[in-house]
Amino acid sequence: MDRRVKRTKAAVFNAMIALMIEKETDKITVLELCKKADINKSTFYLHFKSMGACIQFCFETITNGIVEIAKGIGALVRRFRKTDA
């Protein structure tokens, strides 16, 4: 993935999480998300078809992070089991 795309998506993700702490998800507008992420509205729509698609991206990002953490924990547990045997 292009470095600029990664940077933009990270900014949107971080802005969305920050706004979700402040208010309900359905009350967040594209305009305030863009302001918080410091991107233009046209940039938002270049990457996401709608606010719903953006929210889905954010939840998938969180879910993928949890899965990676679980895999790491599983690997550690297996390693400790082998050393205990």
PAZAPA-4460 file (N, C-alpha, C; in steps of 0.05 Angstrom, whole numbers, plus 32768, in hexadecimal, padded with zeros to 4 digits):
% residues 85
    n_x    n_y    n_z   ca_x   ca_y   ca_z    c_x    c_y    c_z   seq   type   mol
   8011   7FE8   8000   8000   8000   8000   8012   8019   8000     1      M     A
   800A   802D   7FF1   8019   8046   7FEF   801B   8053   800A     2      D     A
   8032   805F   800F   8038   806C   8029   8024   8082   802F     3      R     A
   801B   8091   801B   8008   80A7   801F   7FED   809B   8027     4      R     A
   7FE5   8085   801A   7FCC   8078   8021   7FCC   806E   803E     5      V     A
   7FE2   8062   8045   7FE5   8058   8061   7FE3   806F   8075     6      K     A
   7FF0   8085   806E   7FF0   809C   8080   7FD3   80A8   8082     7      R     A
   7FC6   80AA   806C   7FAA   80B4   806C   7F97   80A2   807C     8      T     A
   7F99   8088   8077   7F87   8075   8085   7F8D   8075   80A2     9      K     A
   7FA7   8077   80AA   7FAE   8078   80C6   7FA2   8092   80D3    10      A     A
   7FA4   80A8   80C5   7F99   80C1   80CF   7F7B   80BF   80D3    11      A     A
   7F6D   80B4   80C0   7F50   80B0   80C1   7F49   809E   80D8    12      V     A
   7F57   8087   80DB   7F53   8074   80F0   7F56   8082   810B    13      F     A
   7F6C   8090   810F   7F71   809D   8129   7F5C   80B2   812F    14      N     A
   7F55   80C1   811B   7F40   80D6   811E   7F25   80C9   8125    15      A     A
   7F1F   80B3   8118   7F05   80A6   811E   7F04   809C   813A    16      M     A
   7F1A   808F   8143   7F1B   8085   815F   7F18   809C   8173    17      I     A
   7F26   80B2   816E   7F24   80C9   817F   7F08   80D4   8180    18      A     A
   7EFB   80D6   8169   7EE0   80E0   8168   7ECC   80CD   8175    19      L     A
   7ED1   80B3   8172   7EBF   809F   817E   7EC0   80A0   819D    20      M     A
   7ED6   80A9   81A7   7ED8   80AC   81C4   7EC7   80C4   81CE    21      I     A
   7EC5   80D8   81BC   7EB7   80F0   81C3   7E99   80EE   81BF    22      E     A
   7E90   80DF   81AA   7E74   80DE   81A3   7E6C   80C4   8196    23      K     A
   7E52   80C0   8193   7E48   80A8   8186   7E50   80A8   8168    24      E     A
   7E56   8090   815E   7E5F   808D   8143   7E4D   8099   812E    25      T     A
   7E33   8096   8132   7E20   80A0   811E   7E1D   80BE   811E    26      D     A
   7E2A   80CB   8132   7E2A   80E9   8133   7E43   80F5   8127    27      K     A
   7E56   80E5   811F   7E6F   80EE   8113   7E6A   80F4   80F5    28      I     A
   7E71   810C   80EC   7E6E   8113   80D0   7E89   8110   80C1    29      T     A
   7E86   810E   80A7   7E9E   810C   8096   7EAF   8125   809A    30      V     A
   7EA2   813C   809B   7EB0   8155   809D   7EC0   8157   80B7    31      L     A
   7EB5   814F   80CD   7EC4   8151   80E6   7EDA   813C   80E8    32      E     A
   7ED5   8125   80DC   7EE9   8110   80DA   7F01   811A   80CA    33      L     A
   7EFB   8126   80B3   7F10   8131   80A2   7F20   8147   80B0    34      C     A
   7F12   8158   80BE   7F20   816D   80CD   7F33   8161   80E2    35      K     A
   7F29   814D   80F1   7F39   8140   8106   7F51   8131   80FA    36      K     A
   7F4D   8125   80E2   7F62   8116   80D5   7F75   8128   80C5    37      A     A
   7F6D   8141   80C2   7F7C   8155   80B2   7F7E   814C   8095    38      D     A
   7F68   8144   8089   7F67   813D   806D   7F4F   814C   8060    39      I     A
   7F4F   814E   8046   7F39   815A   8037   7F23   8146   8034    40      N     A
   7F0B   8150   8031   7EF3   813F   802D   7EF7   812E   8014    41      K     A
   7F03   813A   7FFF   7F07   812A   7FE6   7F1A   8113   7FEB    42      S     A
   7F2E   8117   7FFC   7F40   8101   8003   7F31   80EB   8011    43      T     A
   7F1F   80F2   8024   7F0F   80DE   8031   7F00   80CD   801D    44      F     A
   7EF3   80DA   800A   7EE3   80CB   7FF7   7EF4   80BC   7FE2    45      Y     A
   7F0D   80C3   7FE0   7F1F   80B4   7FCF   7F25   8098   7FDB    46      L     A
   7F24   8097   7FF5   7F2B   807E   8003   7F12   806F   800E    47      H     A
   7EFC   807D   8012   7EE4   8071   801D   7ECB   807A   800E    48      F     A
   7EB9   8067   8008   7EA1   806E   7FFA   7E8D   807D   800C    49      K     A
   7E8E   8078   8026   7E7B   8084   8039   7E87   8083   8055    50      S     A
   7E79   8090   8067   7E80   808E   8083   7E7E   8071   808D    51      M     A
   7E6A   8063   8084   7E67   8047   808B   7E7F   8036   8083    52      G     A
   7E89   803B   806B   7EA1   802D   8062   7EB9   8034   8073    53      A     A
   7EBB   804D   807C   7ED1   8055   808D   7ECF   8048   80A8    54      C     A
   7EB7   8047   80B3   7EB3   803A   80CD   7EBA   801C   80CB    55      I     A
   7EB2   8010   80B5   7EB8   7FF4   80B1   7ED6   7FF0   80B0    56      Q     A
   7EE4   8001   80A2   7F02   8000   80A0   7F0E   8002   80BC    57      F     A
   7F04   8014   80CD   7F0E   8017   80E8   7F0A   7FFE   80F9    58      C     A
   7EF2   7FF3   80F7   7EED   7FDB   8107   7EFD   7FC3   80FD    59      F     A
   7F01   7FC1   80E2   7F12   7FAC   80D7   7F2E   7FAF   80E0    60      E     A
   7F38   7FC8   80E2   7F53   7FCD   80EB   7F56   7FC5   8108    61      T     A
   7F42   7FCB   8119   7F43   7FC3   8135   7F42   7FA4   8137    62      I     A
   7F30   7F98   8128   7F2D   7F7B   8128   7F47   7F6D   8120    63      T     A
   7F53   7F77   810A   7F6C   7F6B   8101   7F82   7F6E   8116    64      N     A
   7F83   7F84   8124   7F96   7F88   8139   7F93   7F74   814F    65      G     A
   7F79   7F70   8157   7F73   7F5C   816C   7F7C   7F40   8163    66      I     A
   7F76   7F39   814A   7F7E   7F1F   8140   7F9C   7F1B   8141    67      V     A
   7FAB   7F30   8139   7FC9   7F2E   813A   7FD3   7F2B   8156    68      E     A
   7FC7   7F39   8169   7FCE   7F37   8185   7FC9   7F1A   818F    69      I     A
   7FB1   7F10   8188   7FAA   7EF4   8190   7FBE   7EE0   8185    70      A     A
   7FC6   7EE4   816C   7FD9   7ED2   8160   7FF4   7ED2   816F    71      K     A
   7FFC   7EEA   8176   8015   7EED   8186   8013   7EE0   81A1    72      G     A
   7FFC   7EE3   81AE   7FF8   7ED6   81C8   7FF8   7EB8   81C4    73      I     A
   7FEB   7EAE   81AF   7FEA   7E91   81AA   8006   7E86   81A6    74      G     A
   8017   7E95   8197   8032   7E8C   8192   8042   7E8B   81AC    75      A     A
   803E   7E9F   81BD   804C   7E9F   81D7   8043   7E87   81E8    76      L     A
   8029   7E82   81E9   801F   7E6C   81F9   802B   7E51   81EF    77      V     A
   802B   7E4E   81D5   8036   7E35   81C9   8054   7E33   81D1    78      R     A
   8063   7E49   81D0   807F   7E48   81D6   8083   7E41   81F3    79      R     A
   8074   7E4C   8205   8076   7E46   8222   806E   7E29   8227    80      F     A
   805A   7E1F   8219   8052   7E03   821D   8069   7DF0   8215    81      R     A
   8077   7DF7   8200   808D   7DE6   81F7   80A4   7DE6   820B    82      K     A
   80A9   7DFD   8217   80BF   7DFE   822B   80B8   7DF1   8245    83      T     A
   809E   7DF0   824B   8095   7DE3   8264   8094   7DC5   8262    84      D     A
   8093   7DBA   8249   808F   7D9E   8246   80A8   7D8E   824B    85      A     A
***
